[in-house]
Amino acid sequence: MGKKSTRRMWTEKLSKHGGGTFLKNDAQVPGSISVAHGFKGVIMGIDASLRGTGIAIVDFRTTQPVLMFSTRITCQAKLSFFQCIERIFKTANAIPQNFQIDYAAIEQTVYVQNYKISHILGSAKGAIIAALMNNNLQIAEYEPLRIKQAVLGIGRASKEQIRRTVCNILGIKHAISYDESDAVAVAFCHAWTFKGNP
């Protein structure tokens, strides 16, 4: 092809903000896993953090979930708090403009005793929510415990267990980052437990 595909151009564009991976697979979902409650649509899952926010877009329009795109918004230590917030907002704001997304699902910030950490996590999450609202997306929030229970059936799973499980379900042979697999898990949780209309 003489011209770059839209997918390639978008990948190069996102590389300036921490990179991204487009994925598609034809693997079958294990027999014990299915898309519950008849959810049909595309979900943008988000695992918010200041230095490494995971974002994944998963297609649930068929019985086999397909990971359309995933990325980790990386903010190096040299970037200030405000520069990180800017990068998170700009990237989270740009991604929905390239996909037909039906719903956004974000992991709920867990209570932490350290006020500074709470402030940092809340600010990163706020930047993402602002970006999602700017794209007129409906948003759902899920507690970490509920996400783990939805995906693995237990609430005390490790990040490695979550990554192995979501990669197995999606038929991904290579490892994605923990932030990306956590974002996929958030999307799974929404698709498999959401009671309303997408």
Beta strands, then each sheet from edge to edge (+ up, - down):
strand 1: 21-22
strand 2: 42-47
strand 3: 52-59
strand 4: 66-74
strand 5: 103-107
strand 6: 139-142
sheet 1: 1+ 4- 3+ 2- 5- 6-
end
